[in-house]
Amino acid sequence: MQFNSLTQTQAAKLAAGKYADGRGLWLHKRNQSFGKWVFRYISWNRRREMGLGRWPDVSIKDARAAASDARRLLRLEKDPINERARRSSSSKNLTVAAAISGCFEALKPNLKEDGRAGRWLSPLQNHVLPRMGQSPIEMIDQHEIVAVLGPIWREKPEAARKAMNRLNLALKYASAVGADVDLGAPSKAKTLLGPQRQTVRHIPAMPYQDIPNFYRDLTRRNEMSALALRFLILTAARTSEVRLISSEEIAANLWILPGERTKSGRAFRIPLTDSAQAVLNKARAVSPNAYFFISVRSKPLSDMAMSKLMKRQGLVARPHGFRAAFRTWAEEQTDYAFEIKESALGHNVDRGVVAAYQRSDRLEKRRHLLESWEKFLGADQYSK
């Protein structure tokens, strides 16, 4: 049988009947004016016919291209009819919102607290979903993305960057479930939007030389937020870690943070100096539940409580900045190894092969470093 034996002119003149174009492609004519394209094939010893569209609406060229795609699937041992049905059911009416939701569910196991904090979704909820959430994912191209993210591309570069990256992941998810999406749309949108302004804004930190006086002033205050700030400074921990600390995480002179409460996702042991334990004992004396640092309603301190205390004092520095101040002090005033100073902040310094063999968390060396920090602050005189 000849291949590509039909022409558009011949097809128009043919009477009702079935005519082979070759390699499984047939034209079934109902009459001289109308017909349909059919691809015949055998899959798993079963003869099947797959419709490729109406003639003359679908040209011979397009019908041959569709038949070629079907033959490619057969070479991959996939049934073309079943594959088309699967793609249709998976991607039918898939909106941007549905693709983002599906992508989020798939990524949950690798997100902190399974994504319950909402940080992964927030850039999309704020800037993408209100504008294109109900649009079909298959309709999204670079121009749609530019229209949505263009207004914040340089005004809110970090939010725009996160939204772009997560939209890219949603498009990959949609492609995986069978949607016909343009995976290159985010990259092309970045080209149209141009470079962002690269401005790094560090959280304001108090110079470490000023912290002993600030710590002394905190010991004279009765607010729970002042007590929490003292503990934060002594441990160089994060605000979220400190305000949610509970008695379940304390074992003797150790604070054991579970992986779901750390930025790295790894459990982390923090040595508690005498001063840090004294602060916890003082908080425990007034707390009616498992949490140490509580609000007037007996709930954990809000995420802004410590920051507000510093703001009311007219300070530019913020609580998270004490981590940077501690690290700067450790660099300039101590001889501890780089790995000790970094791991004291919970940073992962062991990677690759080193991480496979070096399994110590350097607990005792970190304890000595925090005891040196305690003495620098003069905190030990307030814990007696």
N, C-alpha and C positions, 0 to 999 in steps of 0.2 A: 504493500500500500504506500502511495506517495505521501510525503509530508507537506503540509501547507498547500494542499491541492485546491483549496477554494480561494476565490477572490471576491471582493465586495460586489463587483459587477455581476459575476456568475451567481452569487447567492441571491441577488435581487431578482434574477430571471427564473430561478428554480421553482418548480411547482411543489405542492405538498409532498412531504416525504422525509426520509432521513438520509443525510449526506455526510460522509466522513471527510474530515480535514487531515487526519493522520495522527498517530500516536495517542489515540484514545479520545480525541476531540471530535464531536459530532454536532451538526446543525440539524435540529428537528424543526421542519417547517410545517406549521398548521395550515397555512395557505401561502399565496405568493407574497403577501404583505407582512405576515407576522410569523415568528418562530422563537426558538430558544436554543441556547448552547448547552451541551451536555458533555461531561467528561466521564468516560467509562474506564473502569480499572478493576483490578482484583486485589483484595486485601484479605489475608488469612484464608485463602481458598474460597473467598466469597466475592461474587461479581456485584459491583455497585455502580450506580450512576449519580453523578454530582452535578446539580444545576449551576451554571455559571452566568445566568442572566438572560434577559430577553434580547432577541434579535429583531430589529436592527439597532435597538438602543445601545447594546454592547457590540462594539465593532469586532471584526475578525482579529485585529491586533490585540485588543484587550482580552478577548477570549483565549487567544494563544498564550498570553502572559499569565492568565489565571490557571490555565492547564499546566503551564511550566511550573508554577508554584506548587500545584498539587503533586506533580511528579517528584519535585524536590522533597516533599513530605514523605512520599512513598519510599524514597531512597533512605530516609531516616527512620524507616519502619513505623511511620505514623499514618493513621488512616485520615485522609483529607477531610472527610465529612465529619468524623468525630472531633478532629482538631478545630474545625470551624465552629462546631456547636460549643466546644469548650470555651473558645475565645469569646464567643458571643455571650454566653451565660456569665462568664467571669467579668467582663468589662462593660456589659450593657448598663447604660445610664450611670456609669461610675463618675461621681462628681469629685471636684477637688477636695471637698470636705471629707468624703468617704475614703478617698485615697490617703489623705493625711491621717485619718483615724486608723485605717488598716495598717499603715506604716508605723504609727505610734505603738499599736498593740504588738507588732512584730519586734519592735526595738525595746519594749519595756524591760525585759530581763537584764539588759545592759545599762539601763538608766538608774540613777540614784533613787532609791526608795521606789523602784518600779515606775518612776515618772510622776509620783503623786504630788510632788512639789509644784509641778506645772511649768517648770522652767523650759522644758523642751517645746512645749506647745505655745507658750505665751507669745513669742514673736509672730507666730502664724495667726493666733487668735486676735492679736492687736492690729496686724497690718495686712494679712492675706485673706483670711476667711471672710471678713466683712465685705470685701470687694469681689472676690471670685469663688467663694466657697461653694456656691450652687452651680457653677459652670461645669460642663462636662470636661473631664480631665484631658480628653483627646483634643479639645479645642485650644488648649493652652500652648501658646507659642511665645517667642521672645518679646513680641510687641505687647502681649497681655502682661507679661512679667514686668516689663519696663513701666507700663502704665500704673501698676500697683506699687512697685518698690521705688520708682523714680523719685517721688516726693521726699522720701526719707533716706535716699542713697548716700547723701553727704551730710544731711542734717542729723541723722541717727545712724551712723555707719555700722555700729556693732549690731544693732537690732536688724538692720537691713541685711548684713552679712549672714546672720544666723537664719533669718527667714529664707534667704536665697538657698543656703545649704540644705535646709530641711525641706524646702519645696523640691529641690533636686532629688532627695531621698524618696519623697512621695511619688515623683514621676517614675523612678526606678521600680518602686513597689507596684505602681499601676501597670508598667510594662511586664512585670513578672506574672501578674494575674491575667495578662492577655490583651490589655488595652493598647491601642495603636497610638502611642504618644511620641512626642519629639524629645528624646533624651538630651539632645544638644541645646534645647531652648534656654536653660539657665546660663550656659557658657556664652551663647550668642547674646543674651540679655546683658551680661557683664561687659561684653565688647561695646554694646550700644550705650551703656550707662557710663563707661569710662572708669578711671581709677577713683578710689575713695581717698578722702583726706586721712592720712595716717597720724592721728594724734593719740598718744598714749597718756591716759590720765590716771595717775597713781592716787590711791586713797591717802589723804593727808595723815602724816605721822608726826607724833611728838618727838623732838630730838631726845635721844636716850639720856642725855645729860640732865634733862628736866624731869624725867620720870620719877626719881626718888622723892622730890618735893611733891609731885602730884600724888604719888602713892601715900605719902604722909597725910596729905589733905583728905584723901579718901577714908583713912582710918578714923577721921573725926566726924564722918557723916553717918547717918543712921539709915539712909535709904537702902533698900535691897539691891538697887542697881549699882550702888557704890560698892557693896560687898561683892557683887558679881564681877565688877570691873577689877577689883583686887585679885580675884581668882583668875580672871582672864590674863592679867599682866603676869602673874606668877607662873602660869602654865604655857604662855604664848600660844594659847588655843584660839580657835575661831569663835566668833560671837554665837553662832547657831549651836555649836558644840557645848558652850558654857551654859547658855540659858536653859537648855533642855537636859542638863545633867541630873541623874536620879541616883538614889541609893543602890539600885541594882547594878550600876556601873562601877561601884567602888569596892575594892578588895584590899583591905589593909592600907598600905601606902601607895596603892596603884589606882589610877583611873583607867578603866578598860572600855574604850570606845568601840562599839560594834561597827562592822563594815557599812551598814546602812546609814550610819551617822557621820561618816567621814567623806571628805571630798574625793579621796582616792578609791573609795569602795572597799578598802582593806581595814580589818580590825587594827586598832592602834592602842598601845599601852603608853600612858603618860605617867611618869614618876611624880609623886606628890611630895613636895618638901614639907617641912614642919609648918611653915607659914600657910601653905595651901591647905593642909589638913585643918589648921586652926580656923581658917575662913569657912571651910565646909562645916565644921562643928558649930560655929556661930549661926550659920544659915539653918542647920538642922534643928537648932533649938527653937526656932520660930516657925518652921514649916510644918503644916499639918498633914502633908502627904509625901509621896516618894521623891518629889522634885525638891531640889535644894533652894533654888532662887525663884521665888514666887512673887506674883503681883498681889494687890490687895484683895483680889477675888480668889486667891489660892490657886491660881493657874500659873504656868511658867511665865517668866518675864516676856514681854513682847520683844520682837526683834529690833525695836527702836529705843528701848528703855535706856540702855547704857549710852547710846549715841545722844539721846536727849539730855542726859545729865551733863555730858561734856559741852553740848551746845549751850545749855543754860549758863555755863560758866564762861561763855564767850570764847571757847576754844575752837580753833579750826580743825584740829586733829580729831580723828574718829577712832573707835575701839579697834577696828581691824588693823589700824596703823601701828599698834603696839607689836604686832608680829614683825613688821619691818624694822621697828626700832630695836627689838631684841636681836634680830639677825645682824643689824649694823653694829650693835654693842659687841656681840660675840666675835665678829670679824675684827674689830679694832682693839678690843680689850682682852681677848683670850687667845690661847694657842691651841684650842681644840681643832681637830681635823675637820676638813670640809664636810665629810660624811656625817659627823656628829652634829654639826651646826644645822645642816639641812634636815636631817632626820628628826631633830628636835621640833621642827615645824610640821612634821608629818609628810615631808616631801619624799618621793620615791627616788632614791639615789642609786639603787642597784638594778641594773637592767640586763637583759639578754643572758649570756652564760654566767655572768657574775651573780645575777639574781638566783640562778639555779643552784649555785653552790654556796653563796653567802646568805645564810638564813637567820643570822642574828639581827635583832632589832636595836642593838646597841643600848639596851635599857640602862645599865649601870653607868655607862659613860654619859648618857643624856641626863641621868640623875645628878651627877657631879656638875654638869654644865648649869642645870637649873638651880642647884644650890649656890653656885657662884653668882648667878643672876639675883637670887634672893638676898645675898649679902650686899651686892651692889645697890639694890633698892633700899636696903636697911629694913627690910620687911621682918626680919627675924626678931627685932626688938618689940614689934607690935603683936607677936604671936604668943608671948609669954604671959 
